[in-house]
Amino acid sequence: MNVDIKSKSEMERMRVACRMSAEIRDICANAVEPGMTTADIDDLVRAYCDRHRVEAAFYRYAGFPGHICVSINDEVIHGIPDRNRIIMPGDLVKTDVGIRTKGYNGDTSRTVALGVTDPEVLRLVETTKKCLRAGIEAAGPGVHLGDVGYAIQKVAEEAGFGIVRDWIGHGVGKTVHEDPEVPNYGVPGTKLILRPGMTIAIEPMITMTKAGEKTDVLPNNWTVVTRDRCLAAHFEHTVAITEDGCEILTLPADYP
């Protein structure tokens, strides 16, 4: 494992990339409406990048064809933007996006419950937000990653929901995915000890059912879906470990 420790100047560049990632994340999430396609959301990211002369962190990353991942309902992550995929009332729309600038990346995600009235679905979304909050509040210098994962796991399981284990959080920096791995489950006092200068993406992916913890990848080789096709929610922030705590880099945020 090779975990990059950012210098003060590198951290400032991370902050720029992450602030811009947060801005386009919220532009996309706030634009979601019935009748638009997932490719329309991708257009927003492309236009933002052109306007600010930055790059979409996901575009062509490992061959990914979109500027943003837009995943709907049982799709957990890595949904490919599509002109034929129309967003409908009642959809859970996950917008996962990052900006690369000055050699550094941000990574962040929101879930939009578009016209959802089902209390249990809304509870899934709120619980996923709480999982993100718990993971961030647990993170800090000297803390084991197992403690961060356990904090997320505890919230999800107490609410009766499942936790995707096949896909996890990760380090963020010069590449959008780097060491360390950041699971959304864990055993306290285990795994890597966090140190100041580390930057990681904490991203709980929570499912309506326990069976939904198992996932499959669609034939497009990208889109991850729950095996039982239950709904899933996803929220993500890139954070920095500081001398005295944890700084959320991808603000403004859907973060209470």
C-alpha positions, 0 to 999 in steps of 0.5 A: 500500500502506498498512501500519499501524504499531501503537503500544504501546497498539495492540499490547497490544490486538493481544496480547489478540485474538491470545491469545484467537484462540490459545485458541479455535483450540486448543479447536477443534483439540483437540475434533476427533473422528470423527462430529462435524460441521464445524458442531459446531466452529463452535458452539464458537466461537460459544459462546466469543464469547458467553461472553467477549463478543467477536466471531468475526473471520470471521463475516460478513466479506465475507459469510462465513457461519461463525464459523470456517473448517473445511477438510478434506483437499483443501480448503485454506482457507475451508471453510464449517461445515456440519451435514451435513459429518461428520468421519471418521477419517483426515481432515486438518482445518484449523481457521482462526479469529480473535477480534476485541476492543477493535477489533483482530483475531487470525488463526491456524490448525492442521491436525489429522491425525485418526487419520492413519497414512500416513507421507507425509501426516504428513510433509506436516503436519510439513513445513507446521509447519516452513515456519511456523517457518522463516517466523517465524524469518526475519522481523524488522526490516529483513528483506524479505518476499521473505526470509520467503517464500523461507524457507518456499518452501525448506523446502516444495520441499526436502521435495518438496511444493507451495506454494499461490500463489493464496492468501497471508498478510497484515497483521492489525490493525483488520481481519482482512486488511490490507496487506501481502501475505505470500506463502509464496514469494519472492526474497531481498532483494525486497518490503516491508522489515519494520519494528517495529510491523507485525503480519502473518499468516504462513500456509504452505499446503502441498500433497501434489503440485506440481500441487496448487499450483493451486487452484479455488474451489467453487460456494459461492464460498468453499471453496478446493480443490487443483485435482488434489484432493490433500491440503493442510495449513495452519498460521498465526500472527499475529506482531509485528515488534519492535525486535529480532526477531519476537514470536508473538502467537497463543500457546499454539501448535502450535509446536516 
